[in-house]
Amino acid sequence: MNQYKTYNEKTVNDYINHFYEDNPFTNNLGVQIISIDNGKVTVKLTIKHEHTNVYGIAHGGVIMSLCDMAMGAACLSLYKKVVTLDFNINIIKSIDQEHTATIKSSIIHNGKSTIIAECEVFNEDNKLCAKARGTFFVIGTIDK
C-alpha cells in the first residue's frame, strides 16, 4: 500500500519531504528542502566534490537535476503528481565546490493536465547562476 495515499493541506509538506527522502537520486545528492508554500519551493545543496566537473565547479547535470527536482516539488505542493515533459535551462554563472546553491521554484501555469514551472539558481552571494523552465504532465493527484 502506498504510504503517501492520503494527505491533507496540513501535511502536504510532510508528503513532499518524505517523497524526496525516499527518492534515492535526490537523497544521494543531499538536497535540503528549505520552504514549501503553495506552488513555491526553495531547496539548497552544498556542492561537494561528487557534484563537480573536472574544473571543480558544479556539473551542469547537477544544476539541471536540482531545478527539475525543485520544480517537481512545486507541482507536488499543489497536490499534483507529475513527470517532466520538457525542460530548458540557461546556466549563467558557475558555482564552486563547497559553495551552496539555492534554488527557488514557482508555478507559472497550473492546468488540469500540464503545469509550467520556472526556477532560479543562486550562489552564496545571491547572484543568479541559472534559470530554468519546465513543462510537467499531471499523472495524478495527492488525496487531500
N, CA, C and O atoms as a GROMACS GRO file, in nm:
protein
  576
    1MET      N    1   0.084  -0.119   0.000
    1MET     CA    2   0.000   0.000   0.000
    1MET      C    3   0.088   0.125   0.000
    1MET      O    4   0.188   0.129   0.071
    2ASN      N    5   0.052   0.223  -0.077
    2ASN     CA    6   0.128   0.347  -0.086
    2ASN      C    7   0.115   0.428   0.043
    2ASN      O    8   0.004   0.467   0.081
    3GLN      N    9   0.227   0.453   0.108
    3GLN     CA   10   0.224   0.527   0.234
    3GLN      C   11   0.188   0.674   0.217
    3GLN      O   12   0.163   0.742   0.316
    4TYR      N   13   0.184   0.724   0.094
    4TYR     CA   14   0.154   0.864   0.069
    4TYR      C   15   0.012   0.886   0.017
    4TYR      O   16  -0.018   0.993  -0.035
    5LYS      N   17  -0.075   0.788   0.029
    5LYS     CA   18  -0.205   0.795  -0.036
    5LYS      C   19  -0.294   0.909   0.013
    5LYS      O   20  -0.352   0.981  -0.069
    6THR      N   21  -0.307   0.929   0.142
    6THR     CA   22  -0.400   1.028   0.193
    6THR      C   23  -0.327   1.135   0.273
    6THR      O   24  -0.265   1.105   0.375
    7TYR      N   25  -0.335   1.259   0.228
    7TYR     CA   26  -0.275   1.372   0.297
    7TYR      C   27  -0.372   1.489   0.290
    7TYR      O   28  -0.449   1.501   0.195
    8ASN      N   29  -0.369   1.573   0.390
    8ASN     CA   30  -0.450   1.693   0.385
    8ASN      C   31  -0.358   1.814   0.374
    8ASN      O   32  -0.236   1.801   0.369
    9GLU      N   33  -0.419   1.930   0.369
    9GLU     CA   34  -0.343   2.053   0.347
    9GLU      C   35  -0.232   2.072   0.451
    9GLU      O   36  -0.125   2.123   0.420
   10LYS      N   37  -0.259   2.030   0.574
   10LYS     CA   38  -0.162   2.048   0.681
   10LYS      C   39  -0.041   1.959   0.665
   10LYS      O   40   0.064   1.987   0.722
   11THR      N   41  -0.054   1.852   0.588
   11THR     CA   42   0.058   1.758   0.579
   11THR      C   43   0.119   1.746   0.440
   11THR      O   44   0.200   1.656   0.418
   12VAL      N   45   0.083   1.832   0.346
   12VAL     CA   46   0.144   1.825   0.213
   12VAL      C   47   0.295   1.846   0.223
   12VAL      O   48   0.371   1.788   0.146
   13ASN      N   49   0.339   1.928   0.318
   13ASN     CA   50   0.483   1.947   0.338
   13ASN      C   51   0.549   1.816   0.379
   13ASN      O   52   0.658   1.783   0.332
   14ASP      N   53   0.483   1.741   0.467
   14ASP     CA   54   0.535   1.611   0.508
   14ASP      C   55   0.542   1.517   0.388
   14ASP      O   56   0.641   1.445   0.371
   15TYR      N   57   0.438   1.518   0.305
   15TYR     CA   58   0.436   1.434   0.185
   15TYR      C   59   0.557   1.463   0.098
   15TYR      O   60   0.628   1.371   0.056
   16ILE      N   61   0.582   1.591   0.070
   16ILE     CA   62   0.694   1.629  -0.017
   16ILE      C   63   0.826   1.590   0.048
   16ILE      O   64   0.913   1.534  -0.019
   17ASN      N   65   0.843   1.619   0.176
   17ASN     CA   66   0.967   1.583   0.244
   17ASN      C   67   0.992   1.433   0.240
   17ASN      O   68   1.104   1.391   0.211
   18HIS      N   69   0.891   1.352   0.269
   18HIS     CA   70   0.906   1.207   0.265
   18HIS      C   71   0.928   1.157   0.122
   18HIS      O   72   1.007   1.065   0.100
   19PHE      N   73   0.859   1.218   0.026
   19PHE     CA   74   0.874   1.179  -0.114
   19PHE      C   75   1.019   1.192  -0.156
   19PHE      O   76   1.073   1.102  -0.221
   20TYR      N   77   1.084   1.301  -0.121
   20TYR     CA   78   1.222   1.321  -0.162
   20TYR      C   79   1.322   1.251  -0.072
   20TYR      O   80   1.432   1.218  -0.117
   21GLU      N   81   1.288   1.226   0.052
   21GLU     CA   82   1.375   1.144   0.137
   21GLU      C   83   1.379   1.001   0.086
   21GLU      O   84   1.483   0.935   0.093
   22ASP      N   85   1.267   0.952   0.033
   22ASP     CA   86   1.259   0.815  -0.018
   22ASP      C   87   1.309   0.802  -0.161
   22ASP      O   88   1.321   0.690  -0.211
   23ASN      N   89   1.339   0.912  -0.227
   23ASN     CA   90   1.389   0.911  -0.364
   23ASN      C   91   1.540   0.893  -0.361
   23ASN      O   92   1.611   0.984  -0.317
   24PRO      N   93   1.592   0.779  -0.406
   24PRO     CA   94   1.736   0.754  -0.396
   24PRO      C   95   1.822   0.861  -0.464
   24PRO      O   96   1.928   0.897  -0.414
   25PHE      N   97   1.776   0.912  -0.578
   25PHE     CA   98   1.856   1.010  -0.652
   25PHE      C   99   1.871   1.140  -0.576
   25PHE      O  100   1.983   1.187  -0.554
   26THR      N  101   1.758   1.201  -0.534
   26THR     CA  102   1.767   1.329  -0.463
   26THR      C  103   1.826   1.311  -0.324
   26THR      O  104   1.896   1.400  -0.274
   27ASN      N  105   1.800   1.198  -0.262
   27ASN     CA  106   1.858   1.171  -0.131
   27ASN      C  107   2.010   1.160  -0.143
   27ASN      O  108   2.082   1.212  -0.057
   28ASN      N  109   2.059   1.094  -0.247
   28ASN     CA  110   2.203   1.081  -0.268
   28ASN      C  111   2.269   1.215  -0.298
   28ASN      O  112   2.383   1.238  -0.258
   29LEU      N  113   2.198   1.303  -0.367
   29LEU     CA  114   2.253   1.436  -0.394
   29LEU      C  115   2.273   1.516  -0.265
   29LEU      O  116   2.367   1.595  -0.255
   30GLY      N  117   2.186   1.495  -0.168
   30GLY     CA  118   2.195   1.570  -0.043
   30GLY      C  119   2.115   1.698  -0.045
   30GLY      O  120   2.149   1.794   0.025
   31VAL      N  121   2.009   1.701  -0.122
   31VAL     CA  122   1.924   1.820  -0.134
   31VAL      C  123   1.851   1.846  -0.003
   31VAL      O  124   1.800   1.753   0.060
   32GLN      N  125   1.845   1.971   0.037
   32GLN     CA  126   1.772   2.011   0.158
   32GLN      C  127   1.656   2.100   0.116
   32GLN      O  128   1.675   2.202   0.050
   33ILE      N  129   1.533   2.061   0.155
   33ILE     CA  130   1.417   2.145   0.128
   33ILE      C  131   1.409   2.253   0.234
   33ILE      O  132   1.405   2.223   0.353
   34ILE      N  133   1.408   2.380   0.191
   34ILE     CA  134   1.407   2.494   0.282
   34ILE      C  135   1.264   2.541   0.311
   34ILE      O  136   1.228   2.564   0.426
   35SER      N  137   1.184   2.555   0.205
   35SER     CA  138   1.047   2.601   0.225
   35SER      C  139   0.955   2.546   0.118
   35SER      O  140   0.997   2.520   0.005
   36ILE      N  141   0.828   2.529   0.156
   36ILE     CA  142   0.723   2.482   0.067
   36ILE      C  143   0.603   2.571   0.092
   36ILE      O  144   0.556   2.581   0.205
   37ASP      N  145   0.553   2.636  -0.014
   37ASP     CA  146   0.442   2.728   0.006
   37ASP      C  147   0.355   2.737  -0.118
   37ASP      O  148   0.376   2.824  -0.202
   38ASN      N  149   0.256   2.648  -0.131
   38ASN     CA  150   0.153   2.657  -0.235
   38ASN      C  151   0.206   2.701  -0.372
   38ASN      O  152   0.179   2.813  -0.417
   39GLY      N  153   0.279   2.613  -0.436
   39GLY     CA  154   0.330   2.643  -0.569
   39GLY      C  155   0.468   2.705  -0.572
   39GLY      O  156   0.518   2.740  -0.678
   40LYS      N  157   0.530   2.719  -0.455
   40LYS     CA  158   0.665   2.774  -0.447
   40LYS      C  159   0.748   2.687  -0.354
   40LYS      O  160   0.706   2.658  -0.242
   41VAL      N  161   0.865   2.646  -0.400
   41VAL     CA  162   0.953   2.563  -0.320
   41VAL      C  163   1.095   2.616  -0.332
   41VAL      O  164   1.138   2.656  -0.440
   42THR      N  165   1.166   2.617  -0.220
   42THR     CA  166   1.307   2.656  -0.218
   42THR      C  167   1.388   2.539  -0.163
   42THR      O  168   1.354   2.482  -0.059
   43VAL      N  169   1.494   2.504  -0.234
   43VAL     CA  170   1.584   2.397  -0.190
   43VAL      C  171   1.728   2.448  -0.195
   43VAL      O  172   1.759   2.546  -0.262
   44LYS      N  173   1.816   2.377  -0.121
   44LYS     CA  174   1.957   2.412  -0.119
   44LYS      C  175   2.042   2.286  -0.134
   44LYS      O  176   2.000   2.176  -0.099
   45LEU      N  177   2.161   2.306  -0.188
   45LEU     CA  178   2.258   2.198  -0.196
   45LEU      C  179   2.397   2.257  -0.183
   45LEU      O  180   2.432   2.351  -0.255
   46THR      N  181   2.476   2.203  -0.092
   46THR     CA  182   2.618   2.239  -0.085
   46THR      C  183   2.689   2.153  -0.188
   46THR      O  184   2.680   2.030  -0.185
   47ILE      N  185   2.760   2.217  -0.277
   47ILE     CA  186   2.828   2.148  -0.387
   47ILE      C  187   2.950   2.074  -0.333
   47ILE      O  188   3.046   2.136  -0.287
   48LYS      N  189   2.944   1.943  -0.338
   48LYS     CA  190   3.054   1.856  -0.294
   48LYS      C  191   3.136   1.811  -0.414
   48LYS      O  192   3.097   1.834  -0.529
   49HIS      N  193   3.249   1.748  -0.387
   49HIS     CA  194   3.337   1.701  -0.494
   49HIS      C  195   3.262   1.614  -0.595
   49HIS      O  196   3.283   1.625  -0.716
   50GLU      N  197   3.173   1.527  -0.545
   50GLU     CA  198   3.100   1.436  -0.635
   50GLU      C  199   2.997   1.508  -0.722
   50GLU      O  200   2.940   1.446  -0.812
   51HIS      N  201   2.972   1.635  -0.697
   51HIS     CA  202   2.879   1.716  -0.778
   51HIS      C  203   2.951   1.798  -0.884
   51HIS      O  204   2.887   1.869  -0.961
   52THR      N  205   3.084   1.789  -0.890
   52THR     CA  206   3.161   1.879  -0.976
   52THR      C  207   3.208   1.812  -1.105
   52THR      O  208   3.207   1.690  -1.120
   53ASN      N  209   3.251   1.898  -1.197
   53ASN     CA  210   3.316   1.851  -1.318
   53ASN      C  211   3.468   1.863  -1.300
   53ASN      O  212   3.515   1.889  -1.189
   54VAL      N  213   3.544   1.845  -1.407
   54VAL     CA  214   3.691   1.848  -1.396
   54VAL      C  215   3.746   1.985  -1.359
   54VAL      O  216   3.863   1.997  -1.325
   55TYR      N  217   3.663   2.089  -1.366
   55TYR     CA  218   3.707   2.226  -1.333
   55TYR      C  219   3.680   2.262  -1.188
   55TYR      O  220   3.712   2.373  -1.145
   56GLY      N  221   3.621   2.170  -1.112
   56GLY     CA  222   3.593   2.196  -0.971
   56GLY      C  223   3.471   2.285  -0.948
   56GLY      O  224   3.458   2.347  -0.842
   57ILE      N  225   3.384   2.290  -1.047
   57ILE     CA  226   3.260   2.367  -1.034
   57ILE      C  227   3.142   2.272  -1.049
   57ILE      O  228   3.157   2.161  -1.100
   58ALA      N  229   3.024   2.315  -1.006
   58ALA     CA  230   2.906   2.230  -1.014
   58ALA      C  231   2.883   2.184  -1.158
   58ALA      O  232   2.883   2.264  -1.251
   59HIS      N  233   2.864   2.054  -1.175
   59HIS     CA  234   2.837   1.996  -1.306
   59HIS      C  235   2.700   2.045  -1.353
   59HIS      O  236   2.607   2.055  -1.273
   60GLY      N  237   2.687   2.075  -1.480
   60GLY     CA  238   2.560   2.121  -1.536
   60GLY      C  239   2.446   2.025  -1.511
   60GLY      O  240   2.333   2.067  -1.489
   61GLY      N  241   2.475   1.895  -1.514
   61GLY     CA  242   2.373   1.795  -1.489
   61GLY      C  243   2.320   1.801  -1.347
   61GLY      O  244   2.202   1.774  -1.323
   62VAL      N  245   2.405   1.837  -1.252
   62VAL     CA  246   2.361   1.853  -1.113
   62VAL      C  247   2.269   1.975  -1.103
   62VAL      O  248   2.165   1.968  -1.037
   63ILE      N  249   2.307   2.084  -1.166
   63ILE     CA  250   2.223   2.204  -1.163
   63ILE      C  251   2.088   2.175  -1.228
   63ILE      O  252   1.984   2.217  -1.176
   64MET      N  253   2.089   2.104  -1.340
   64MET     CA  254   1.964   2.068  -1.407
   64MET      C  255   1.877   1.980  -1.318
   64MET      O  256   1.756   1.999  -1.309
   65SER      N  257   1.939   1.883  -1.252
   65SER     CA  258   1.865   1.793  -1.163
   65SER      C  259   1.803   1.870  -1.046
   65SER      O  260   1.689   1.843  -1.008
   66LEU      N  261   1.878   1.964  -0.990
   66LEU     CA  262   1.824   2.045  -0.881
   66LEU      C  263   1.703   2.125  -0.927
   66LEU      O  264   1.603   2.134  -0.855
   67CYS      N  265   1.711   2.181  -1.045
   67CYS     CA  266   1.599   2.259  -1.098
   67CYS      C  267   1.478   2.170  -1.123
   67CYS      O  268   1.366   2.206  -1.086
   68ASP      N  269   1.499   2.053  -1.184
   68ASP     CA  270   1.390   1.961  -1.211
   68ASP      C  271   1.324   1.916  -1.081
   68ASP      O  272   1.202   1.909  -1.072
   69MET      N  273   1.405   1.886  -0.981
   69MET     CA  274   1.353   1.843  -0.851
   69MET      C  275   1.274   1.954  -0.784
   69MET      O  276   1.166   1.929  -0.730
   70ALA      N  277   1.326   2.076  -0.786
   70ALA     CA  278   1.257   2.189  -0.720
   70ALA      C  279   1.126   2.222  -0.790
   70ALA      O  280   1.025   2.249  -0.724
   71MET      N  281   1.125   2.220  -0.922
   71MET     CA  282   1.001   2.248  -0.995
   71MET      C  283   0.900   2.136  -0.975
   71MET      O  284   0.780   2.162  -0.963
   72GLY      N  285   0.946   2.011  -0.971
   72GLY     CA  286   0.857   1.899  -0.943
   72GLY      C  287   0.796   1.909  -0.804
   72GLY      O  288   0.678   1.879  -0.786
   73ALA      N  289   0.876   1.952  -0.707
   73ALA     CA  290   0.825   1.971  -0.571
   73ALA      C  291   0.721   2.082  -0.567
   73ALA      O  292   0.623   2.073  -0.493
   74ALA      N  293   0.742   2.187  -0.645
   74ALA     CA  294   0.643   2.296  -0.652
   74ALA      C  295   0.510   2.242  -0.706
   74ALA      O  296   0.404   2.282  -0.659
   75CYS      N  297   0.516   2.151  -0.803
   75CYS     CA  298   0.394   2.088  -0.854
   75CYS      C  299   0.328   2.003  -0.745
   75CYS      O  300   0.206   2.008  -0.729
   76LEU      N  301   0.408   1.927  -0.672
   76LEU     CA  302   0.353   1.846  -0.562
   76LEU      C  303   0.286   1.932  -0.456
   76LEU      O  304   0.188   1.890  -0.394
   77SER      N  305   0.338   2.053  -0.437
   77SER     CA  306   0.278   2.141  -0.336
   77SER      C  307   0.137   2.184  -0.374
   77SER      O  308   0.062   2.236  -0.291
   78LEU      N  309   0.101   2.162  -0.501
   78LEU     CA  310  -0.036   2.189  -0.548
   78LEU      C  311  -0.117   2.060  -0.554
   78LEU      O  312  -0.222   2.054  -0.618
   79TYR      N  313  -0.067   1.956  -0.487
   79TYR     CA  314  -0.133   1.826  -0.477
   79TYR      C  315  -0.136   1.751  -0.609
   79TYR      O  316  -0.224   1.667  -0.630
   80LYS      N  317  -0.040   1.778  -0.699
   80LYS     CA  318  -0.037   1.712  -0.828
   80LYS      C  319   0.093   1.634  -0.845
   80LYS      O  320   0.202   1.688  -0.825
   81LYS      N  321   0.078   1.507  -0.884
   81LYS     CA  322   0.193   1.422  -0.916
   81LYS      C  323   0.223   1.443  -1.064
   81LYS      O  324   0.133   1.440  -1.148
   82VAL      N  325   0.350   1.464  -1.096
   82VAL     CA  326   0.386   1.499  -1.234
   82VAL      C  327   0.510   1.423  -1.281
   82VAL      O  328   0.586   1.368  -1.202
   83VAL      N  329   0.528   1.424  -1.412
   83VAL     CA  330   0.652   1.383  -1.477
   83VAL      C  331   0.692   1.496  -1.572
   83VAL      O  332   0.606   1.569  -1.622
   84THR      N  333   0.819   1.508  -1.596
   84THR     CA  334   0.871   1.616  -1.680
   84THR      C  335   0.846   1.584  -1.828
   84THR      O  336   0.881   1.477  -1.876
   85LEU      N  337   0.786   1.681  -1.899
   85LEU     CA  338   0.766   1.670  -2.043
   85LEU      C  339   0.874   1.744  -2.121
   85LEU      O  340   0.925   1.694  -2.221
   86ASP      N  341   0.907   1.863  -2.073
   86ASP     CA  342   1.001   1.950  -2.144
   86ASP      C  343   1.077   2.030  -2.039
   86ASP      O  344   1.023   2.065  -1.935
   87PHE      N  345   1.203   2.058  -2.070
   87PHE     CA  346   1.288   2.127  -1.973
   87PHE      C  347   1.393   2.207  -2.049
   87PHE      O  348   1.455   2.157  -2.143
   88ASN      N  349   1.413   2.332  -2.007
   88ASN     CA  350   1.524   2.408  -2.065
   88ASN      C  351   1.591   2.487  -1.954
   88ASN      O  352   1.529   2.521  -1.854
   89ILE      N  353   1.718   2.515  -1.974
   89ILE     CA  354   1.796   2.584  -1.871
   89ILE      C  355   1.900   2.673  -1.938
   89ILE      O  356   1.955   2.640  -2.042
   90ASN      N  357   1.924   2.786  -1.876
   90ASN     CA  358   2.035   2.872  -1.912
   90ASN      C  359   2.126   2.881  -1.790
   90ASN      O  360   2.085   2.930  -1.684
   91ILE      N  361   2.247   2.832  -1.805
   91ILE     CA  362   2.345   2.843  -1.697
   91ILE      C  363   2.426   2.969  -1.723
   91ILE      O  364   2.488   2.984  -1.828
   92ILE      N  365   2.425   3.058  -1.626
   92ILE     CA  366   2.481   3.192  -1.641
   92ILE      C  367   2.616   3.206  -1.572
   92ILE      O  368   2.706   3.273  -1.622
   93LYS      N  369   2.628   3.143  -1.456
   93LYS     CA  370   2.748   3.159  -1.374
   93LYS      C  371   2.774   3.026  -1.303
   93LYS      O  372   2.681   2.956  -1.266
   94SER      N  373   2.902   2.993  -1.284
   94SER     CA  374   2.936   2.868  -1.217
   94SER      C  375   2.922   2.879  -1.066
   94SER      O  376   2.920   2.988  -1.009
   95ILE      N  377   2.911   2.762  -1.001
   95ILE     CA  378   2.909   2.755  -0.856
   95ILE      C  379   3.024   2.663  -0.814
   95ILE      O  380   3.032   2.548  -0.857
   96ASP      N  381   3.111   2.714  -0.730
   96ASP     CA  382   3.230   2.641  -0.689
   96ASP      C  383   3.200   2.531  -0.589
   96ASP      O  384   3.099   2.534  -0.518
   97GLN      N  385   3.290   2.433  -0.585
   97GLN     CA  386   3.283   2.327  -0.486
   97GLN      C  387   3.285   2.387  -0.346
   97GLN      O  388   3.356   2.484  -0.320
   98GLU      N  389   3.207   2.328  -0.256
   98GLU     CA  390   3.190   2.370  -0.117
   98GLU      C  391   3.106   2.497  -0.101
   98GLU      O  392   3.086   2.544   0.011
   99HIS      N  393   3.056   2.552  -0.210
   99HIS     CA  394   2.963   2.663  -0.202
   99HIS      C  395   2.820   2.607  -0.206
   99HIS      O  396   2.799   2.493  -0.248
  100THR      N  397   2.725   2.686  -0.162
  100THR     CA  398   2.586   2.641  -0.155
  100THR      C  399   2.505   2.704  -0.267
  100THR      O  400   2.509   2.825  -0.289
  101ALA      N  401   2.430   2.620  -0.336
  101ALA     CA  402   2.336   2.666  -0.439
  101ALA      C  403   2.197   2.670  -0.376
  101ALA      O  404   2.157   2.577  -0.306
  102THR      N  405   2.124   2.779  -0.401
  102THR     CA  406   1.986   2.792  -0.356
  102THR      C  407   1.898   2.797  -0.480
  102THR      O  408   1.921   2.878  -0.570
  103ILE      N  409   1.797   2.712  -0.483
  103ILE     CA  410   1.708   2.703  -0.598
  103ILE      C  411   1.568   2.742  -0.555
  103ILE      O  412   1.511   2.682  -0.463
  104LYS      N  413   1.511   2.843  -0.622
  104LYS     CA  414   1.376   2.891  -0.591
  104LYS      C  415   1.287   2.863  -0.711
  104LYS      O  416   1.311   2.913  -0.821
  105SER      N  417   1.183   2.783  -0.687
  105SER     CA  418   1.093   2.744  -0.797
  105SER      C  419   0.954   2.798  -0.772
  105SER      O  420   0.913   2.819  -0.658
  106SER      N  421   0.881   2.818  -0.881
  106SER     CA  422   0.742   2.863  -0.870
  106SER      C  423   0.664   2.816  -0.993
  106SER      O  424   0.719   2.791  -1.100
  107ILE      N  425   0.534   2.805  -0.973
  107ILE     CA  426   0.443   2.764  -1.079
  107ILE      C  427   0.396   2.888  -1.155
  107ILE      O  428   0.356   2.987  -1.094
  108ILE      N  429   0.401   2.881  -1.289
  108ILE     CA  430   0.351   2.993  -1.368
  108ILE      C  431   0.224   2.957  -1.446
  108ILE      O  432   0.155   3.045  -1.497
  109HIS      N  433   0.193   2.826  -1.454
  109HIS     CA  434   0.067   2.780  -1.514
  109HIS      C  435   0.027   2.651  -1.444
  109HIS      O  436   0.103   2.555  -1.443
  110ASN      N  437  -0.092   2.649  -1.386
  110ASN     CA  438  -0.143   2.532  -1.316
  110ASN      C  439  -0.265   2.478  -1.389
  110ASN      O  440  -0.378   2.510  -1.353
  111GLY      N  441  -0.241   2.397  -1.491
  111GLY     CA  442  -0.350   2.343  -1.570
  111GLY      C  443  -0.396   2.207  -1.520
  111GLY      O  444  -0.336   2.150  -1.428
  112LYS      N  445  -0.501   2.156  -1.581
  112LYS     CA  446  -0.556   2.027  -1.542
  112LYS      C  447  -0.462   1.913  -1.583
  112LYS      O  448  -0.445   1.818  -1.507
  113SER      N  449  -0.403   1.922  -1.701
  113SER     CA  450  -0.316   1.813  -1.747
  113SER      C  451  -0.169   1.852  -1.757
  113SER      O  452  -0.083   1.765  -1.763
  114THR      N  453  -0.140   1.981  -1.759
  114THR     CA  454   0.001   2.025  -1.761
  114THR      C  455   0.021   2.141  -1.664
  114THR      O  456  -0.070   2.218  -1.634
  115ILE      N  457   0.144   2.148  -1.615
  115ILE     CA  458   0.186   2.257  -1.528
  115ILE      C  459   0.316   2.312  -1.585
  115ILE      O  460   0.403   2.236  -1.627
  116ILE      N  461   0.330   2.443  -1.585
  116ILE     CA  462   0.456   2.505  -1.626
  116ILE      C  463   0.516   2.571  -1.501
  116ILE      O  464   0.450   2.645  -1.429
  117ALA      N  465   0.643   2.541  -1.480
  117ALA     CA  466   0.713   2.596  -1.364
  117ALA      C  467   0.844   2.659  -1.410
  117ALA      O  468   0.895   2.629  -1.518
  118GLU      N  469   0.896   2.746  -1.326
  118GLU     CA  470   1.027   2.803  -1.353
  118GLU      C  471   1.105   2.808  -1.223
  118GLU      O  472   1.048   2.802  -1.114
  119CYS      N  473   1.235   2.819  -1.236
  119CYS     CA  474   1.317   2.833  -1.116
  119CYS      C  475   1.443   2.911  -1.147
  119CYS      O  476   1.486   2.925  -1.262
  120GLU      N  477   1.500   2.962  -1.039
  120GLU     CA  478   1.626   3.035  -1.047
  120GLU      C  479   1.723   2.974  -0.948
  120GLU      O  480   1.684   2.930  -0.839
  121VAL      N  481   1.850   2.972  -0.986
  121VAL     CA  482   1.956   2.917  -0.903
  121VAL      C  483   2.048   3.032  -0.864
  121VAL      O  484   2.094   3.109  -0.949
  122PHE      N  485   2.074   3.043  -0.734
  122PHE     CA  486   2.159   3.150  -0.682
  122PHE      C  487   2.279   3.091  -0.609
  122PHE      O  488   2.272   2.981  -0.553
  123ASN      N  489   2.390   3.166  -0.610
  123ASN     CA  490   2.506   3.124  -0.533
  123ASN      C  491   2.501   3.187  -0.393
  123ASN      O  492   2.402   3.251  -0.357
  124GLU      N  493   2.607   3.168  -0.316
  124GLU     CA  494   2.610   3.220  -0.178
  124GLU      C  495   2.603   3.372  -0.172
  124GLU      O  496   2.560   3.428  -0.071
  125ASP      N  497   2.644   3.439  -0.278
  125ASP     CA  498   2.639   3.586  -0.284
  125ASP      C  499   2.506   3.635  -0.340
  125ASP      O  500   2.491   3.754  -0.370
  126ASN      N  501   2.410   3.544  -0.355
  126ASN     CA  502   2.278   3.575  -0.409
  126ASN      C  503   2.283   3.625  -0.553
  126ASN      O  504   2.198   3.703  -0.596
  127LYS      N  505   2.384   3.579  -0.627
  127LYS     CA  506   2.397   3.611  -0.769
  127LYS      C  507   2.326   3.503  -0.850
  127LYS      O  508   2.339   3.384  -0.820
  128LEU      N  509   2.252   3.544  -0.951
  128LEU     CA  510   2.182   3.450  -1.037
  128LEU      C  511   2.283   3.366  -1.115
  128LEU      O  512   2.369   3.420  -1.184
  129CYS      N  513   2.271   3.234  -1.103
  129CYS     CA  514   2.364   3.142  -1.171
  129CYS      C  515   2.297   3.062  -1.282
  129CYS      O  516   2.364   3.017  -1.375
  130ALA      N  517   2.166   3.043  -1.273
  130ALA     CA  518   2.094   2.969  -1.376
  130ALA      C  519   1.945   3.000  -1.366
  130ALA      O  520   1.895   3.039  -1.260
  131LYS      N  521   1.877   2.982  -1.479
  131LYS     CA  522   1.732   2.999  -1.484
  131LYS      C  523   1.678   2.885  -1.570
  131LYS      O  524   1.731   2.857  -1.678
  132ALA      N  525   1.572   2.820  -1.521
  132ALA     CA  526   1.516   2.707  -1.594
  132ALA      C  527   1.364   2.717  -1.599
  132ALA      O  528   1.301   2.785  -1.518
  133ARG      N  529   1.308   2.648  -1.697
  133ARG     CA  530   1.163   2.639  -1.711
  133ARG      C  531   1.130   2.497  -1.753
  133ARG      O  532   1.202   2.437  -1.833
  134GLY      N  533   1.021   2.444  -1.698
  134GLY     CA  534   0.982   2.309  -1.733
  134GLY      C  535   0.833   2.297  -1.751
  134GLY      O  536   0.755   2.370  -1.689
  135THR      N  537   0.793   2.204  -1.837
  135THR     CA  538   0.653   2.168  -1.855
  135THR      C  539   0.638   2.028  -1.799
  135THR      O  540   0.715   1.938  -1.831
  136PHE      N  541   0.536   2.011  -1.715
  136PHE     CA  542   0.514   1.885  -1.645
  136PHE      C  543   0.376   1.830  -1.678
  136PHE      O  544   0.279   1.905  -1.685
  137PHE      N  545   0.369   1.699  -1.697
  137PHE     CA  546   0.243   1.631  -1.725
  137PHE      C  547   0.186   1.578  -1.594
  137PHE      O  548   0.257   1.510  -1.519
  138VAL      N  549   0.062   1.608  -1.566
  138VAL     CA  550  -0.003   1.564  -1.443
  138VAL      C  551  -0.046   1.417  -1.459
  138VAL      O  552  -0.126   1.385  -1.546
  139ILE      N  553   0.009   1.329  -1.374
  139ILE     CA  554  -0.025   1.186  -1.381
  139ILE      C  555  -0.120   1.143  -1.270
  139ILE      O  556  -0.166   1.030  -1.267
  140GLY      N  557  -0.147   1.235  -1.178
  140GLY     CA  558  -0.238   1.204  -1.068
  140GLY      C  559  -0.238   1.315  -0.966
  140GLY      O  560  -0.173   1.418  -0.983
  141THR      N  561  -0.312   1.292  -0.859
  141THR     CA  562  -0.319   1.390  -0.753
  141THR      C  563  -0.289   1.324  -0.619
  141THR      O  564  -0.299   1.203  -0.604
  142ILE      N  565  -0.253   1.407  -0.525
  142ILE     CA  566  -0.237   1.363  -0.387
  142ILE      C  567  -0.372   1.382  -0.322
  142ILE      O  568  -0.429   1.491  -0.324
  143ASP      N  569  -0.425   1.276  -0.265
  143ASP     CA  570  -0.554   1.286  -0.197
  143ASP      C  571  -0.542   1.381  -0.080
  143ASP      O  572  -0.449   1.370   0.000
  144LYS      N  573  -0.636   1.476  -0.070
  144LYS     CA  574  -0.631   1.574   0.038
  144LYS      C  575  -0.685   1.515   0.162
  144LYS      O  576  -0.690   1.582   0.265
   0.00000   0.00000   0.00000
